[in-house]
Amino acid sequence: MTRIPFGYLDPPPAWTPSRVTLVGDAAHAMLPTPGMGANLALRDARRLLEQLTRASRGETGLVEGIGAFEQDMRDYVYPFMRMTMDHDRNFGGGALERMSEQAPPPR
């Protein structure tokens, strides 16, 4: 048996949409134990493609489409990010919570 330390990221606040966006672990790092990271990344890619397609058809502006994608991602993924802490508390002994309490405040 091996102990592998994992980190935890709180869901970040909403940011101003631009022509640059993030998907998957770059936008929302997940613990590997629930097995959801790749599935959420694929969902992100599909939803972003839908918005980019709408923008290419002139149905929405590019930045507006990216902003819609990002809000959809936050609405869908952030509850899962919070669930990872519950998963760690229930099945991982609460190590992530202890690590986040000991971590220095962000700069």
Sine and cosine of phi, psi and omega as CSV:
sin_phi,cos_phi,sin_psi,cos_psi,sin_omega,cos_omega
0.00,0.00,0.63,-0.78,-0.03,-1.00
-0.79,-0.62,0.60,-0.80,0.08,-1.00
-0.99,-0.14,0.80,-0.60,0.02,-1.00
-0.86,-0.52,0.91,-0.41,0.00,-1.00
-0.97,0.25,0.67,-0.74,0.06,-1.00
-0.89,-0.45,0.43,-0.90,0.10,-1.00
-0.98,-0.18,0.14,-0.99,0.00,-1.00
-0.67,-0.75,0.66,-0.75,0.06,-1.00
-0.88,-0.48,0.77,-0.64,0.14,-0.99
-0.94,0.34,0.56,-0.83,0.08,-1.00
-0.86,0.51,0.79,-0.61,-0.02,-1.00
-0.96,0.26,0.38,-0.93,0.08,-1.00
-0.92,0.39,0.30,-0.95,0.02,-1.00
-0.87,0.49,0.57,-0.82,0.03,-1.00
-0.89,-0.45,0.24,-0.97,0.01,-1.00
-0.96,0.27,0.82,-0.57,0.00,-1.00
-0.89,0.46,0.52,-0.86,0.07,-1.00
-0.54,-0.84,-0.18,-0.98,0.02,-1.00
-0.97,0.23,-0.04,1.00,0.02,-1.00
-0.91,-0.41,0.71,-0.70,0.04,-1.00
-0.61,-0.80,0.10,-1.00,-0.02,-1.00
-0.80,-0.60,0.48,-0.88,0.09,-1.00
-0.71,-0.71,0.30,-0.95,0.09,-1.00
0.88,0.48,-0.55,-0.83,-0.06,-1.00
-0.87,0.50,-0.41,0.91,0.05,-1.00
-0.90,0.43,-0.48,0.87,-0.02,-1.00
-0.98,-0.17,-0.49,0.87,-0.09,-1.00
-0.42,-0.91,1.00,0.03,0.00,-1.00
-0.91,0.42,0.70,-0.71,-0.03,-1.00
-0.84,-0.54,0.50,-0.87,0.16,-0.99
-0.89,0.45,0.59,-0.80,0.01,-1.00
-0.97,0.25,-0.33,0.94,-0.12,-0.99
-0.90,0.43,-0.61,0.79,0.06,-1.00
-0.96,0.28,-0.21,0.98,0.04,-1.00
0.94,0.35,0.59,0.81,-0.07,-1.00
-0.92,-0.38,-0.22,0.98,-0.11,-0.99
-0.84,0.54,-0.78,0.63,-0.03,-1.00
-0.92,0.40,-0.64,0.77,0.02,-1.00
-0.89,0.46,-0.68,0.73,0.01,-1.00
-0.92,0.38,-0.60,0.80,0.04,-1.00
-0.90,0.44,-0.66,0.75,0.04,-1.00
-0.91,0.41,-0.62,0.78,0.06,-1.00
-0.90,0.44,-0.69,0.72,0.05,-1.00
-0.82,0.57,-0.75,0.66,-0.05,-1.00
-0.87,0.49,-0.67,0.74,0.01,-1.00
-0.90,0.44,-0.71,0.70,-0.02,-1.00
-0.92,0.39,-0.62,0.79,0.05,-1.00
-0.91,0.42,-0.69,0.73,0.04,-1.00
-0.85,0.52,-0.65,0.76,0.03,-1.00
-0.87,0.50,-0.69,0.72,-0.01,-1.00
-0.94,0.35,-0.63,0.77,0.04,-1.00
-0.91,0.41,-0.59,0.81,0.06,-1.00
-0.90,0.43,-0.69,0.72,0.05,-1.00
-0.87,0.50,-0.66,0.75,0.00,-1.00
-0.91,0.41,-0.64,0.77,-0.01,-1.00
-0.92,0.40,-0.43,0.90,0.04,-1.00
-1.00,0.07,-0.07,1.00,-0.02,-1.00
0.99,0.16,0.21,0.98,0.00,-1.00
-0.97,0.23,-0.36,0.93,0.01,-1.00
-0.43,-0.90,0.33,-0.95,0.10,-1.00
-0.97,0.24,0.38,-0.92,-0.03,-1.00
-0.87,0.50,-0.80,0.60,-0.04,-1.00
-0.91,0.42,-0.60,0.80,0.04,-1.00
-0.90,0.43,-0.64,0.77,0.04,-1.00
-0.91,0.42,-0.67,0.74,0.04,-1.00
-0.90,0.43,-0.65,0.76,0.05,-1.00
-0.88,0.48,-0.64,0.77,0.04,-1.00
-0.91,0.42,-0.67,0.74,0.07,-1.00
-0.86,0.51,-0.74,0.67,-0.06,-1.00
-0.89,0.45,-0.65,0.76,0.03,-1.00
-0.92,0.40,-0.67,0.75,0.05,-1.00
-0.86,0.50,-0.68,0.74,0.00,-1.00
-0.88,0.47,-0.73,0.69,0.00,-1.00
-0.87,0.49,-0.70,0.71,-0.02,-1.00
-0.88,0.47,-0.58,0.81,-0.07,-1.00
-1.00,0.04,-0.67,0.74,-0.18,-0.98
-1.00,0.04,-0.60,0.80,-0.10,-0.99
-0.85,0.53,-0.61,0.79,0.10,-1.00
-0.87,0.50,-0.57,0.82,0.05,-1.00
-0.93,0.38,-0.61,0.79,0.04,-1.00
-0.88,0.48,-0.67,0.74,0.03,-1.00
-0.92,0.40,-0.56,0.83,0.01,-1.00
-0.89,0.45,-0.50,0.87,-0.01,-1.00
-0.89,0.45,-0.57,0.82,0.06,-1.00
-0.91,0.41,-0.66,0.75,0.05,-1.00
-0.89,0.45,-0.65,0.76,0.03,-1.00
-0.87,0.50,-0.70,0.71,0.00,-1.00
-0.91,0.42,-0.67,0.74,0.02,-1.00
-0.86,0.51,-0.68,0.73,-0.09,-1.00
-0.99,0.15,-0.55,0.84,-0.12,-0.99
-0.84,-0.54,-0.18,0.98,-0.06,-1.00
-0.89,-0.46,0.13,0.99,0.06,-1.00
0.99,0.16,0.08,1.00,0.05,-1.00
0.98,0.20,0.33,0.94,-0.04,-1.00
-0.89,0.46,-0.61,0.79,-0.01,-1.00
-0.90,0.44,-0.67,0.74,0.00,-1.00
-0.89,0.45,-0.68,0.74,0.03,-1.00
-0.90,0.43,-0.63,0.78,0.02,-1.00
-0.91,0.41,-0.66,0.75,-0.03,-1.00
-0.93,0.37,-0.48,0.88,0.05,-1.00
-0.95,0.30,-0.50,0.87,-0.04,-1.00
-1.00,0.01,-0.25,0.97,-0.09,-1.00
-0.93,0.36,0.60,-0.80,0.07,-1.00
-0.92,0.38,0.48,-0.88,0.00,-1.00
-0.89,0.45,0.54,-0.84,0.00,-1.00
-0.90,0.43,0.51,-0.86,0.01,-1.00
-0.99,0.10,0.00,0.00,0.00,0.00
